[in-house]
C-alpha cells in the first residue's frame, strides 16, 4: 500500500527543483497526492474502513496546508503544480 522507492524516485525526478531536492513543497505535495490517490482506490473496495479514512483526511489536510503555503510564496509554481497533478481547489 505504501509507495515503493521506484515510485518515489520517479516523483522526485518529475517535481524536484534541484538535484538534491527532496523537501520542497512541490515534491511533498506530489508524494501526498500519490498516496491520497492510492487510498481512494482502497476505499472503493473497503467502504467501512473508517480508521484509514481518518488517515486520509489527515493527508488531505496536510496537502492543503502545503498548497496554501506554496500559493503564498510562489503563485506560478502553485498553478503549475495543481494543473500537473490535476488537483482542484
Secondary structure, 3 states (H helix, E strand, C coil): CCCCHHHHHHHHHHHCCCCCCCCCHHHHHHHHHHHHHHHHHHHHHCCCCHHHHHHHHHHHHHHHHHHHHHHHHCHHHHHHHHHHHCCCC
